[in-house]
């Protein structure tokens, strides 16, 4: 069997590789320089602004920032707790809705209509309105006190499951029918075909879109503060009322940014990986 000899690489290919490396280095240098220039322009513009010192004192006060970290951090733990259970609930409910919408069984027709109606309505209602409806409407129905954290989690699940369901439905429909037929010809049941063939392929296709929705949900979890839950946003509001300074809101924003960045980087990496595999003719 013939083996590859690196010495057989043509001179043209070596020159191309050298050219690609030089162009990549130029691109990196250009990006760094342009970023530094932009930062310098923004810094100079802010420093020369007549109201910058007052804005800096009101929104970017370092002492207040440090003072608000413990309270905001404690509230962020509640946001993480809500996010954990919301992700699980959205994944389950969104998958069920997507499966109902893609079902072709005549028996499932009423449920398919209900799923279509649900996703249409919930995607049209603002998240804040859903929180009000669940957070203040449900306690009125049962005439008893329910934890605002629980109600906020339910509202997030009901709202975002509609978006996730539509993304998953697009992924399910994008799986070629021959894949289902091949699975059934091998003796797999309909549920086994969905679980072992359709869902894995669909998730790979729509993973970047799903990650974007979950990143958006991670930010909207902060809206549970409107129901009275003492999360990071509510903690910042309490600190603002105490210090008469808006810096605690910046502290909460930094906390949410730090929470989002890993997911954003993961999404960018996975999207680039999928694009590279597609361009190379690999199996996506």
N, C-alpha and C positions, 0 to 999 in steps of 0.2 A: 504493500500500500504506500502510495507516494506521500511524503511529508512536506510541510511548508517550510521553505528556506527563506529566512528574512533577507538574506543577501540578494534574493531575486527581485526585490521590490524595485520598481523602475525609478529612474531619476525624476521623472515627471510627478510621480506620486509623492516622492519625498519633498519636492518643491511645493506641491499643493499642501502637504501637511505643515510645512514651515510657514506658508502663507496664511493658513487658517489660524495657527498659533499667534502670528504677529497681529492679525486682524482682531483676534480675541483680546489680546493685550491692549491694543489701541482702544477697543470698546470699553474695557474696564477703566482705563485711565480717563477717557472722555466722560464716563458716567460719574466717576469720583470728582473730577474737576467741576462738572456742571452742578453736582449736588452741593459742593462747597460754595460755589458762586451764589446759588440760590439761597443758602443759609445766610451768607454774608449780606445779601440784598435785604432779606427779611429782617435781619438783626439791625442793620443800619436804619431801615425804614421805621421800625418800632422805636428805636432810641431817639429818633428825631421827631416822633409824634408828640404833640404838646400834651396829650392826656395819658401818655404811656405810664408815667409814674403812679398815677392814681389807679389805673387799671391793674398795674402790677401789684399794688398794695391790696387791691380788693379781690383779685382772682388768683394771684400767684404769690401769696404771702408764705414764705418758707416756714416760719414759726407755726402758723396755723395749719399748714400742710402736715408737719410732723405731729402736731397735737391731735389731728383728726385721724391719723393712721390706725390707732387701736380700735376706735369705735367703728370706722368704716370696714376694717378688716374683720371685726366680729360680725358685722352685717353681711359681709361677703360670704361668710360660711353658710348663712341661710340661703343666699342665692345659689351657691353650689349644691346645697341639699335639694332645692327645688329643681334645679337643672338636671340633677341625676335622675330623679323620679320622672321628670317631664320627658327626658330623652327616651326612657324605657316605655312610657305610656304612648308617646308619639310614634315610636317605632312599631309597637304592636297594633295600635288603632289605625295608623296610616297604611300598614301592610294589609290589614283586613279590608279596608276600604278599597285599596287598589285591586285586591283579588276579586272583590265583588264587582267592581266596575269592568274588569276584564273577563269576567265569567260569561260563558255563552250558554249556560244551562237555562232551560225554560223555567225550571223550578225556582231559580234565583232571580227571576225577572223583577218581582216586587222589591227585593233587597237591593238589586242593581239600581232601580229608580230612586230608592231612599238614599243610597250612597252618592248618586249623582246630584240629587237635591242638596244633600248635606255639604258636599265639597263646593258646590256653587254658592250656597248661602254663606258658609263660614269664610270663604275667601273674599267675600264682599263686605264683611263686617269688620271694622277696625278693631285691632287687638284691645284697645282701651275700652271700647264699648262691650266687648265680650267679658272683660274683667268686671265691669260694672254689673252686667246682667247676672253673672255667676256669683260675684262677691256680695252683692246686695239683694239679688232676687232669690237665691236658694235659701238663705237664712229666713227670709220672709215666708217661704213656703212651709218650712218645717218648724217655724216659730221657736227655734233654739239656736244657741250660739255655736258657730262652727269656726274653727281656726282659719284666719285669713290666709295663712300659708297654704293650707289644704285647698281652699277655694281658688287661690291664685294658680296653684299647680294644675288643678282641673281645667281652669280657663286656658292656660297655655297649651295643654294637651289637646283640648277641643279645637283651638284655633289652628295650631300648627300641623295637626294631623291631616287637615284638608290639603295643605300645601305639599306635605310629604307624600300623601296618597297620589296626587297628580304627577309628581316626579316619578314615583315608582310605577304608576300606570304607563307612563311613556316608556320606561325601561322594559316593562313586561311586553308591551306591544312591539318593541324593537327586536325582541328575540325572534328569530326566524321560525315560522311554523314547522319547518323540517326538523328542528330540534325536538319539538314536542312529539312529532310523529316517530322519530327515531327512538325516543325514550319509551313510548308506548309499545313500539315493536319489540323492544327488549323485555317487555313484561312488566314495566313499572306502572303502578296505578296513577291516577290523575294527581292525587296529593303528592305521591313520590316524585312525579315529574315536575310539579311546581317547586317542591322543596329542594330537589337535588339538581335540577337542570335549569329551570326558568329563573328562579330567584338569584342564584349565584351569578349567572350571566348578566341579568338586569342590573344587579348592584354594581358590577364593574363598569357598566356603561354610564350609569347616572351618579356614580360616587361623588364627582366634583359638585354637581348640583345639590345633592343631599348635604354635603358638608357646608355649602353656603347657607342652606336653610337652617342648619343646626347652629351655625355661627350667628345668624340673625336671631334665632331663638334665645341664644345665650345672652344677647343684649336685652331683648324684650322681657326676660325674666325680672329685670329691674323694675318693671311696671307694677309688680305686686305690691310695691310701696303705696300705691293708690288705695289699697284695701286696708292699710294700717299695719302691714307686716314690717317689722323693723329690720330691713335688709340694708345693703350698702347705701342705697339712695336715701332711704328714710333716715339712716344714721347721719348722712351728710346734711340732710335738711335740719335735723335737730342741732347739729353743730353750727350750722349757719345761723339759726335763730339764737344761739347762745353767744356766738362771737361777732355777729353782724358782719360776717365776711363770707364771700362765696367760694373761697379756696377749698372747703370740704367737698364741693361738687367736683372740682378738678381732681381731688384725691380719689373719689369714687370712679371718675372717668379713667384715671391711670390704672386703677385696679381692674376694671373691665377690659382695658386694652391689653394688660398683661395676661388676662385670661383668654383673650381672643387670639393673640399672636401665634401661639403654638398651633392652633387649629388652622389659621390662615396659611402658615408656612407648610403645614401638612397637606392642605388642599392644593397649594401651588405645586408642591413636589409631586403629588400624585397625578395632577393634571398634566404636568410636563412629562411624567413617565408614560402615561397613556398615549400622549401625542407622539412621543418618540417610538413607542412600540408600533403604532399605526403607520408611521412613516417608514419604519423598517420592515413592514409587512408581517409583523408578529401577530399572535393571537391576543386580542384584547379581551 
